[in-house]
Amino acid sequence: MINRSIQARIIDRLKDNKAIIILGPRQVGKTTLLDQLFSSNPKTLWLNGDEQSTRVLLENVNTTKWKQILGKAETLIIDEAQRIQEIGLKIKLITDQINNVKVILSGSSAFELKNQINEPLTGRKWEYELYPFSFQELSNYTNLVQELSNLENRLVFGCYPEVVNHSGNAREYLESLAESYLFKDIFTWQQIKKPEKLLKLLQAIAFQVGNEVSYNELGNMVGLDNQTVENYITTLERAFVIFRLQPLSMNLRKELKTKRKIYFYDNGIRNAIIAQFSAIETRTDIGALWENYFISERLKMNAYNGIKVNTYFWRTSDQQEIDYIEFRDGVYQTFELKWNPNKSCKLSKTFASAYPNNSYNVINRQNYFEFLLT
């Protein structure tokens, strides 16, 4: 069993009366984590929002009915809670009126679940996100040397639990998972009218990882208008498929302001979308794979450790650029990402002058681990 980084933080939150919300894509181990924490506790009630019987059971539920459902349970766990209508209002009845019951909800659609819980559970919840295995989680499970030796595999096949645990069938698992993402979740949740366009958009994004893109450019590639492109990207983001980086633009006239960079939460999903699983030494997209991997790992590390940062990239019209920036406590921590450790670079004087409170890091395959461990 690979221990998850947020496990200790969740345990710390079991002592109060606030609900715990765990968000993340399907198949990252949310249910496994909860099973590890609560399977030995006989006073735990498990419900699954994917099951019609659960949705029927919780229709028109009130405090009296909740007490009947809960019985002697001290912990209520609801998987895929976003499938239950008005789940936030229903859980509010427990947190406000039923003592000594801890509620834990998990969901794979940030859009649907957050929309239902944010207002009813304001001040009544702790919220966490679970991602595919992180570099630190995998290093803790084996050892640092072993995980460093797996880098090229992670760049191609990613870090989903099923993939890590069944490396011999990694491609099969990823293709199935990518199909589940698109056809079971996203198309169903959002009632996508042109699913073939969404798939083409996702493929276009996969080929543009590491590059600045505009919604207009993406729309021209796949035959969609700007607003639809933005709506689809937002849907993919809320389903934990991709995330966006905004351009840092505060001081200089030449700074790019309108384009975005888009990354995948997991390299394996990105490669499954474009059916590209060839070995690193044969690939022409190693720079994109490296950039996506490191930035997604920093996202996991910061989230699991409760570190709040604003994230950006930086580029000017005369081609000065920084791949990745984190802003925290008044400091711009900058990262230049180079797969080849023999390539040297230095911080742009223009950036250093405009943002003097900064630190500069050149990340390559020999030193990256120093920035992914806490």
Rosetta blueprint (number, residue, H / E / L):
1 M L
2 I L
3 N L
4 R L
5 S L
6 I L
7 Q H
8 A H
9 R H
10 I H
11 I H
12 D H
13 R H
14 L H
15 K H
16 D L
17 N L
18 K L
19 A E
20 I E
21 I E
22 I E
23 L E
24 G L
25 P L
26 R L
27 Q L
28 V L
29 G L
30 K H
31 T H
32 T H
33 L H
34 L H
35 D H
36 Q H
37 L H
38 F H
39 S L
40 S L
41 N L
42 P L
43 K L
44 T E
45 L E
46 W E
47 L E
48 N E
49 G L
50 D L
51 E L
52 Q H
53 S H
54 T H
55 R H
56 V H
57 L H
58 L L
59 E L
60 N L
61 V L
62 N L
63 T H
64 T H
65 K H
66 W H
67 K H
68 Q H
69 I H
70 L H
71 G L
72 K L
73 A L
74 E L
75 T E
76 L E
77 I E
78 I E
79 D E
80 E L
81 A H
82 Q H
83 R H
84 I L
85 Q L
86 E L
87 I H
88 G H
89 L H
90 K H
91 I H
92 K H
93 L H
94 I H
95 T H
96 D H
97 Q H
98 I L
99 N L
100 N L
101 V L
102 K E
103 V E
104 I E
105 L E
106 S E
107 G E
108 S L
109 S L
110 A H
111 F H
112 E H
113 L H
114 K H
115 N H
116 Q H
117 I H
118 N L
119 E L
120 P L
121 L L
122 T L
123 G L
124 R L
125 K E
126 W E
127 E E
128 Y E
129 E E
130 L L
131 Y L
132 P L
133 F L
134 S L
135 F H
136 Q H
137 E H
138 L H
139 S H
140 N H
141 Y H
142 T L
143 N L
144 L H
145 V H
146 Q H
147 E H
148 L H
149 S H
150 N L
151 L H
152 E H
153 N H
154 R H
155 L H
156 V H
157 F H
158 G L
159 C L
160 Y L
161 P H
162 E H
163 V H
164 V H
165 N H
166 H L
167 S H
168 G H
169 N H
170 A H
171 R H
172 E H
173 Y H
174 L H
175 E H
176 S H
177 L H
178 A H
179 E H
180 S H
181 Y H
182 L H
183 F H
184 K H
185 D H
186 I H
187 F H
188 T H
189 W H
190 Q H
191 Q L
192 I L
193 K L
194 K L
195 P H
196 E H
197 K H
198 L H
199 L H
200 K H
201 L H
202 L H
203 Q H
204 A H
205 I H
206 A H
207 F H
208 Q L
209 V L
210 G L
211 N L
212 E L
213 V E
214 S L
215 Y H
216 N H
217 E H
218 L H
219 G H
220 N H
221 M H
222 V H
223 G L
224 L L
225 D L
226 N H
227 Q H
228 T H
229 V H
230 E H
231 N H
232 Y H
233 I H
234 T H
235 T H
236 L H
237 E H
238 R H
239 A L
240 F L
241 V L
242 I E
243 F E
244 R E
245 L E
246 Q E
247 P E
248 L L
249 S L
250 M L
251 N L
252 L L
253 R L
254 K L
255 E E
256 L L
257 K L
258 T L
259 K L
260 R E
261 K E
262 I E
263 Y E
264 F E
265 Y L
266 D L
267 N H
268 G H
269 I H
270 R H
271 N H
272 A H
273 I H
274 I L
275 A L
276 Q L
277 F L
278 S L
279 A L
280 I H
281 E H
282 T H
283 R L
284 T L
285 D L
286 I H
287 G H
288 A H
289 L H
290 W H
291 E H
292 N H
293 Y H
294 F H
295 I H
296 S H
297 E H
298 R H
299 L H
300 K H
301 M H
302 N H
303 A H
304 Y H
305 N L
306 G L
307 I L
308 K L
309 V L
310 N E
311 T E
312 Y E
313 F E
314 W E
315 R E
316 T E
317 S L
318 D L
319 Q L
320 Q L
321 E E
322 I E
323 D E
324 Y E
325 I E
326 E E
327 F E
328 R E
329 D L
330 G L
331 V E
332 Y E
333 Q E
334 T E
335 F E
336 E E
337 L E
338 K L
339 W L
340 N L
341 P L
342 N L
343 K L
344 S L
345 C L
346 K L
347 L L
348 S L
349 K H
350 T H
351 F H
352 A H
353 S H
354 A H
355 Y L
356 P L
357 N L
358 N E
359 S E
360 Y E
361 N E
362 V E
363 I E
364 N L
365 R L
366 Q L
367 N L
368 Y H
369 F H
370 E H
371 F H
372 L L
373 L L
374 T L
